[in-house]
Amino acid sequence: MGLRDILTGRHAVKGPAPDRLFAISTAYVGLQAEHQIEPAGAAAIVFQALATSDFESTLRDMEEVVRATGGDSATSVSTEDDSYGYRWMILRNPDGAPNVEDLTVGINAVAGSIESAGYGERLLCAVFAFVDRSGGGGRAPGARVYFIYNYKRGDWYPFVPDPDHPQQRLTERELQIKAQIASELPLEPELERWFPLWGIPI
Amino acid sequence: MAKRRSSFGKDTGLQARMVMTMFLLGLLYVVFIGVLFAAGAATGLIVIVAVGLLLVQLFGSDKIAMATMGVKEVSPAEEPELHGIIERLCVQADLPKPRVAVIETSMPNACAMGRSQKSTTVCATRGILELLSPAELEGVMAHELTHVINRDVMVMTLASFFATLASMIAQFALFFGGGFGGGYGRSRDEEEEIMLVLLVSVIVYAISFLLLRALSRYREFAADRGSAVLTGRPSALASALLKISGTMEQVPSQDLRRAEGMSAFFILPARTKKSLMNIFADHPPLEKRLAALERLESQLQGAA
């Protein structure tokens, strides 16, 4: 933000950064093969739902787009509002057939239609759910690992909530994952921007 | 990237008023510096003292304020809700996360402190946390974060620098120059010079005071607007302002006096009494803020 914007107190919300969402659709192969982090078959996109009729109709169109693109792979779509007033549009693969490519295409279609309707700055993040089968560091195998894509910055970061303690994260595991996949996924370099998301519904 | 259409229109009037105010302040300060230089080196010491004060204000005001206000930093485990709201807003605004603090008082209010985005503390009082719904609290926090984004603490501190200087000179000259100047063997020229500097300083101080108050009000409007743009919910902030103002009047006065010095950075001024004239207020009147938020809401709804 420039001096002029500071002086005039003007501030526009940033739109989405150049798209690096699709990095996950190749990075997950290495995660699965080398680090025993397997896709859980669900992903979600999080955005501020504006209480306007135009935005509501955009959302309805969007769900239809996703249903149409997900038709062959039988990806299901549902929406949920969280306590912070953000809307989660959740995409799920059919049981037993996780498919990260399908999810990525679906999430991208949702983001694309929000953007083309002129609401790109409302996008917060996309979340992909994984299952950690490695079970290192005293953790039970099968814990959730999330990869969060920050739309404002176009960066990814891992988020591992502690399954035993609410509102706590396993930073050690996150840093291990960071070291393991830094070459495959464009990660957020500033650790203080690895914002947690509590109560992820996937 | 697809062509983006903004959900909110521009507020050119506000921008123009703000730039105009700053221009007038700048002009006033230039004249003032000119007079100081013409008056000679005697004022040099005062300028140095004033610069020192400015630095203290820039680098220490948040710490002083935090110490006197009983501000307590809180961890995510203590206040998960507040941290959650602020974290999401930070993602949305692409800001690093500020420190989060709570003031244990029943008066509902919030403020942001610190000169830069890296050294910011966002505070909420216990009263506001209990009073507002999550959406309203989000609106208030977005207002405070917009102050951070707009660097309002820095802008206001710098803008008021020469006003502070002028008031110091006026006091100094009154004390040493006006009362018993003759006894120290000064010539009449020197006497007149001191009187001139005193006069100019008083005038500069008076005018800049009004201009600064106007600037502060415009920055408040800009922060309200920024909050609406950030959350997409102008009416949530309006409702929060209504709730806060409704309870402001019933607050015990002891808290208010302690909070007095902080009012420029609060979301609503800490005083209970109505201002005599709006030009002396550092916050715009509630009705005007509500009207501005209502315009934003109708722009949003009309975006179809």
Interface residues (C-beta under 8 A of the other chain):
Chain A: M1 D5 I6 L7 T8 G9 R10 H11 A12 V13 K14 G15 P16 Q48 L50 A51 T52 S53 D54 S83 Y84 G85 Y86 E115 S116 G118 Y119 G120 E121 R122 L124 C125 N150 K152 R153 Q167 Q168 E190 E192 R193 F195 P196 W198
Chain B: M1 A2 R4 R5 S6 S7 Q15 M18 V19 M22 P76 A77 P80 G84 I85 E87 R88 C90 V91 Q92 A93 D94 P96 K97 P134 A135 E138 T146 I149 N150 R151 D152 M154 V155 Y218 R219 A222 A223 G226 V229 L230 T231 G232 R233 L300 Q301 A303 A304
